[in-house]
Amino acid sequence: MKDITKYNREYKRKWRLKHKDYDYRWRNKETSGWKARTDYLYTKNICSFCKKESPFMIKHSGDDSRQYYCCRSCNTSRAREYRKSPRGKKAIRLAVYKSIKNNPEKQKARQVVYRNKLSGRLIRLPCRVCGNKESEAHHADYSRPLDVDWLCRTCHSNTHRYMC
């Protein structure tokens, strides 16, 4: 039977020789032990993908439970690609179905507005705040589906952001 500690030491030695140009481990003098070098990306604000320095970093964890940090532009492009992928489309579809199931009153109000816009009984007006012609219907109360405020996308999101 092999000595396990001897085998582990030999395995580590071979691994270090094979990956000697790898600079993701470093020797800590205070604790005199090996430490994983994963914190330097976040402390230096360096994106894991584009390797550029950025003041705003977004923390992620991958499928293999590793953590990494990326800048906003890389995160936006990754999210856009994910939404176009079949897996992303399926996730969006499931989220929409879940939202409809959990909020039947909202869905009913949206359908009433949609049908009345198609029939011409409800006319889309410019944004109440900024006057933009590309406006959306905002329901203050879902029990009154035809009582809507017309807001552009930016003003609509700001309204929801500051309502809470």
C-alpha positions in Angstrom: 0.0 0.0 0.0 1.3 3.4 -1.0 1.9 6.1 1.5 -0.8 8.7 0.9 1.1 11.8 2.1 4.1 10.8 -0.1 1.8 10.4 -3.1 0.1 13.8 -2.5 3.5 15.5 -2.1 4.7 13.9 -5.4 1.5 14.9 -7.1 1.7 18.5 -6.0 5.4 18.7 -7.0 4.6 17.4 -10.5 1.6 19.8 -10.8 3.7 22.8 -9.8 6.4 21.9 -12.3 3.8 21.5 -15.1 2.1 24.8 -14.2 5.2 26.8 -13.2 4.2 29.8 -15.4 0.8 30.0 -13.7 0.7 33.0 -11.5 -2.5 32.5 -9.6 -1.0 31.1 -6.4 1.4 32.9 -4.1 3.3 32.2 -0.9 2.1 34.1 2.1 5.0 34.9 4.5 2.9 35.5 7.5 1.0 32.2 7.5 3.8 30.4 5.7 1.3 28.5 3.6 -0.1 28.5 0.0 -3.1 30.8 -0.6 -5.3 31.0 -3.7 -4.8 34.3 -5.5 -8.4 35.1 -6.3 -8.8 38.5 -4.5 -6.3 40.5 -6.6 -8.8 41.0 -9.5 -11.4 42.6 -7.3 -9.0 44.7 -5.2 -7.4 46.0 -8.3 -10.8 46.3 -10.2 -9.6 44.4 -13.2 -12.2 42.7 -15.4 -11.8 38.9 -15.8 -12.7 39.1 -19.5 -11.3 42.2 -21.0 -8.5 42.7 -18.4 -9.2 46.4 -18.2 -9.4 48.4 -15.0 -12.9 49.6 -14.1 -14.3 51.3 -11.0 -17.6 49.3 -11.2 -17.3 45.5 -11.0 -20.0 42.9 -11.0 -19.4 39.7 -9.1 -20.5 36.4 -10.8 -20.1 32.7 -10.0 -19.7 30.3 -12.9 -21.1 26.8 -13.4 -18.1 25.3 -11.7 -18.7 27.5 -8.6 -15.7 29.8 -9.3 -16.2 33.5 -8.7 -15.1 36.1 -11.2 -15.6 39.9 -11.7 -16.5 41.8 -14.8 -17.0 45.4 -15.8 -20.4 46.7 -16.9 -19.7 46.6 -20.6 -18.6 43.0 -20.5 -21.5 42.1 -18.3 -23.9 43.8 -20.7 -22.5 42.0 -23.8 -22.6 38.7 -21.9 -26.2 39.2 -20.9 -27.2 40.2 -24.4 -25.6 37.0 -25.8 -27.3 34.9 -23.1 -30.8 36.4 -23.9 -30.3 35.5 -27.6 -29.2 31.9 -26.8 -31.9 29.1 -26.6 -31.2 28.7 -22.9 -31.7 32.4 -22.3 -34.9 32.5 -24.4 -36.3 29.6 -22.4 -35.4 31.3 -19.1 -37.2 34.5 -20.2 -40.2 32.6 -21.4 -40.4 30.8 -18.0 -40.1 34.1 -16.1 -42.9 35.6 -18.2 -45.2 32.6 -17.5 -44.3 32.8 -13.8 -45.1 36.5 -13.7 -48.5 35.9 -15.4 -49.3 33.1 -13.0 -48.3 35.1 -9.9 -50.0 38.4 -11.0 -53.3 37.7 -12.8 -54.7 41.1 -12.0 -51.8 42.8 -13.8 -52.1 40.6 -16.8 -55.9 41.2 -17.0 -55.2 45.0 -16.9 -52.6 44.7 -19.7 -55.0 42.7 -21.9 -57.8 45.3 -21.4 -55.4 48.1 -22.4 -54.2 46.2 -25.4 -57.6 45.3 -26.7 -58.9 48.9 -26.2 -55.8 50.3 -28.1 -56.5 47.9 -31.0 -60.2 48.8 -31.2 -59.4 52.6 -31.0 -61.2 53.3 -27.7 -57.9 54.0 -26.0 -55.4 56.4 -27.8 -51.8 56.4 -26.9 -50.7 59.9 -25.8 -47.2 61.3 -25.4 -45.3 60.9 -22.2 -46.9 62.9 -19.4 -43.5 63.9 -17.9 -41.2 64.6 -20.9 -43.5 64.6 -23.9 -41.8 61.7 -25.7 -44.2 60.1 -28.3 -43.0 56.5 -27.6 -45.0 56.0 -24.5 -46.2 53.0 -22.4 -49.3 52.6 -20.2 -48.6 52.8 -16.5 -51.3 51.5 -14.1 -51.3 53.1 -10.7 -54.2 50.8 -9.7 -54.7 47.5 -11.5 -58.3 47.3 -10.4 -59.0 50.2 -12.8 -57.5 48.9 -16.0 -58.5 51.9 -18.3 -57.1 54.5 -15.8 -53.6 54.7 -17.2 -50.8 57.3 -17.2 -48.8 57.4 -20.5 -45.1 57.4 -19.7 -42.0 56.9 -21.9 -39.8 53.9 -20.9 -37.3 56.0 -18.9 -40.0 57.9 -17.0 -41.9 54.7 -16.4 -38.9 52.9 -14.9 -38.1 56.0 -12.8 -41.7 56.0 -11.5 -41.4 52.4 -10.4 -37.9 53.0 -8.9 -39.1 55.9 -6.7 -42.5 54.4 -5.8 -40.9 51.9 -3.4 
